[in-house]
C-alpha cells in the first residue's frame, strides 16, 4: 500500500505532521503525517481499533485523561495550539460519538449551544444566531421537534439534533465521528446530501465512517490500520479500492453500481473460490 506525501501541501484545511499519541502508556498513533484538502470531503476508514477516532480527536485538539501526544497539527495554515479557544471553536466544529446531553433540554436550546462561540459573555442570541439554528434544524429535518425535550427523542432523532448543533456553528471545518450512528437509510442519504452541499459551499468535512459504501461517496479516502496511515487517495482510484480490499483482508470488494462505488461483502465461500482461482493461475 502507498500513501501520498501530504506534508506542506498548499490548500490544506488541516495537517498533521509526525503525530504520535499514547493513552495510559499504550501507543495508539504512530508518527501520522497527512493533509486534508480545503473545500473537500475526506472520509477516514479502517478496521476496528485502527486509531480513526483517536486521530480525529487529535485533529480537533481534544485531550483526554492519560493522553500524551507529540507532533504538530495545523488548522487553516496556523498551528492548532496557537488558536485562541473561541476563535478555534468558530472555525472548527465537532460531532462526536455518544455525546452526553441533558435529557430535559429543549431541542432548540441544544442546537443554540452551537452558537456560543459567536456570542458575547451572557449575551442574548442575536438574529443571526436564531437564523443559523433554524437553518441547521431544517437541514437535518428536526425543525418540527424544536420544542421537544432531547430525552423524548429516538436515537436517530437525537443524532440528527447533534448534527444540527454542529452545523449551527457554521465553521469552515467540520469533524464528524460516526455521524451515521442510529440513522436509517433515508436519513443517511439526507446526511450525504447535507455534506455534499456543505462542500459545494466551500466547507471542509472530515468524517470517520464504518459504512464503507458511504465513505466511498467522499472525494478522498484515508485508510488507517494499527495507528498508521496506509493509504490516502481519491475514492475513484483503483489503488484506493485495492488498499481498501487489502486492509479488510479481502472480505469486501469494491464495485460500481449506477455510477456509484460500493463495498459489497465477500462471504467465506466466495473468498475460498477466489483463492482457488488465484492458486490455479490465469486461464484455469
N, C-alpha and C positions, 0 to 999 in steps of 0.2 A: 504494500500500500504506500501511496505517496501523499505528501501534503505540500501545497504551495506555500512559499515563504510569505507570511503576511506582515512581517515587521516593517515599520517605517513606510507603509504604503499610504499614498495620499487619499483623501476622501474617505477616511475611516471614522465611523462614529465612536467605536470602542476598539481599543487594542490592549492585548495582554502580552507582556514580554517576560519570559522566564518565570512565570508564576508557579510557585510550588506552595502547597498547603498541607498542613498536618492537623489532625484533630485528635486530641488526647494522645499525642505521640505517634499516631498512625498516619503515614503519608497517604494522602488522597489524590493530590495533583502533583505531577512531575514536570517542572520546567515547561509549562504550557506557553506557547507563543502563537498568537493568531490575531487577525484583524477582522472586524465586522464592517462591511461597507455601509456608508451613509445612504439613506433613502432606499434600503432594500430589506427584504425579509430573509433572515438566516435561521434555519432550524438546526438544533443540536440533537443528535440521536446516539444511541449506543446501548449495549446490554445493561441489565440491572447492575448497579454498583460501578458503572463506568466513570462516575465523577461529574455527570452532567449538571445536576442541581447544585453541587458544590461549586463548580465553575461559574454558574450563573450568579450565585450569591456573591462570589468573589468579585465578579464584574460589577455588581451593584454596590460594592463596598460594605457588605454586611459582615459583621463579626459575630461569632458565637463563642460561648464559654469553651475553653480548652483548645482554641484555634491559634495556630501560628502560621504566618504567611510571609513569603518573600517574593521579590519581583515587582514589576511595575504594571499599573493599569492606567490607561489614558482615556478620558472621555472628551470627545469633541476637540481633540488637539491639546488637551490640558490634563496634567496628572490628576487622577481622581482625588488624591488626598489634599490637593490644593484648592478644591472647590469648597466655598462656604456651604454649610448644610442646606439652607433654604434655597440657595441658587441651584445646587445639585438636585434637590427634590423637585424643582420646577422643570429640570431638563431630563431627568431620568425617572421613569415610573416603573413600579414593581407590582407584579401579580404573582404571589407565591402559593405554595400548597398548604392546605389546612390552616389558613389564617384565622386566628381567634377573633370573633366578633361578638359584641354584646347582643344577645338574642332579643332584648326589648327595644333595641334601637330601630327607628323607622328607616325604611329603605332610602328615602330621600336624604335623610341626615347622614347615613353611612356614605353615600356617594359624595355628599358635600365635603367629607373629610379629604377627598382628593384635591380639594381646592385650598387646603390650609397653607401650602407653600406660597400661594398668591395673596394671602390675606395678612393684614397687619395684626399686631397683638390685640386680641379681644375685639377686633373689628367685625362688624356685621358683614355677611356675604354681600358682595356687590351684584349689580345686574349681570355683569359678565360671569360671575360665579354661578348664578342661577341658570343662565343660558347654557353654560358648559355642562351642568348637571342634567338639565333636561335633554340636551343633545346626546349625552352618554347613555341615558336611560332609554331613549328612543333607539339608539344604535344596538342596544342589547335586548330590545323588546321587553323592558322592565318598567316602562312608564306607568302602566296600569297598577303596579304594586307599590307605587311611591309612598303610600301612607301605611302600608302593612309593616308589621314588625319583621325583622330579619329571622327571628325564631320560628315564624309561621311558614317560611319558605321551604320548598323541597331542596335537595342537594343541588340539582341542576339550576333552579332559580337563584339560589344563593351564589352559585358560581358566576352567573351572569351579572348579578349585582356587584360582585367583587371586581369583575371585568369593567363594569361601568365606572367604579371608583378609580381604577387605573386610567381609563380613558378620559375622565374628567380633569385629570392633571394637565392634559394637552401637552405632554412632554415631547421633546424631539426624539427620544429613545425610549422604547418600551421593552422591558424584560418580563417574560411570562414563563412560569414554571408549571408545566402540565395544565395549561388553560382549558383543556377539553374534558377534564375530570367531571364526571356526572352529567355531561351533556349528551343528549340523544342525537342521532344523525342529522335531523333537520337543523338543530341549533349548532352542531359542529359546522354545517355548511354556512350558517349565519356568521359564525366566528371567522370562517375563512374569508367570506366576503368583506367583513369588517377589517381584517388585516390587510387585504388587498387594497381597500380604499385608503387605509392609513398610509400605505407605502406610496400609492399614487399621489397623495397629497404631500409627500416629502418626508414622512416619518420613517424611523428605523425600528424594525421589530426583530427581536431575538427571542426565540421560544425553544424550550425543551419539550419534546414530544415523545410519547411512546407509540403513537399512531403513525407508523412509518408512511402509510399512504398519504396521510395529511401532510407530513413533513416534506414529502416529495413535491408538494404544491408550492413550496418556497422557491426562492431564486437560488439560494445557496445552502449547502448542507455541510455541517461539521460532524464528523464521526469520531466518537471517543471510545476508548476502552482502557480499563485499568489506569485511569488518571492521565492518559496521554491522548493527544490528537493524532489519529491515524490518517485522516484524510479530510481535506476541505476542497470543495469544488461545486460547480453548478449541478443542480438537481437533474438536469437533462443529459449530463455527460455519462458516457458508458463506463468511464473509470470510476465515477461515483457509484454507479449501480454495482459494479464488481466489488468495490470496497464494502458496500452495504451487505451484499450476499456473503462475503467472507467473514465479516465481523459477527454476523449472526449464524455462522457455521453452516451456511448454505441451506438453512431451514426456511428461507423465503426466496422468492425470485421476483425480479422487477420486470414488469411488462407494461405495455401501453394499451389502454382501452379508451376509445373515443377521444384520443389526443391527450389523455392524462396518464402520468406514470403512477402505477400502483404496485404495492407489495403484496404478493399472494403467498400463503404458507405452503411449504412443501411437506407432505406427510412422510413418514418413515419409508413407506413402500416406494414413493416417488424418488426419495433420496437414494435408496438402495439401487433402484433401476438406473439412476444417473451414474452412480459409482460403477455399476456393472458395465455400462456402455463405455465409460472412460477407461476401464481396465482392458476392454476388448480392443480399444483404439479406433481410429477413424475408418469408416467404411464397413464396420462389422455390425 
